[in-house]
Amino acid sequence: MSKNDKSADLGKINFETALGELEDIVQKLESGDTSLEGSIDAYERGIALKKHCEGKLREAQLRVEKIDKDGTLSTEPLETE
């Protein structure tokens, strides 16, 4: 899978899946059983997953803030870029 394919598939995975993959990468890097090139690739993927998770958390926070502000339980999708 190319780097562009990996970036593209981030939009298709949910927060829990991304977080799980990120946790696996951290364990892999901490074990020290990976080559230098493999470690760099894993690190790059980890950074992309971290950004993806942060974005999902921001979206969730904005939805909760909207619910709190309005006092209603409507959950409208957040309009992003």
Residue, then its C-alpha position, 0 to 999 in steps of 0.5 A: m500500500s502506498k503512502n497516498d493509499k494509507s492517507a486515503d484510508l484514514g478517512k474511512i476508519n472510525f476513531e476506535t479502529a484508528l486508536g487501536e492501530l496507533e496503540d499497536i504501532v506504539q507497542k511495536l516501536e517500544s519492543g525494538d524488534t523493528s528495522l530502522e526503515g520499518s520504525i520510520d514507516a510505523y512512526e509516519r503512520g502513527i503521526a497520521l493516525k494521531k492527527h486523524c484521532e485528534g480530528k475525530l475528537r474535535e468533531a465530537q467535542l463541537r457536537v457536544e458543545k452544540i448540544d449543550k449550547d442549544g439545550t436540545l439533543s439534536t446531533e447534526p453533522l459537523e460541517t467541515e471544510 
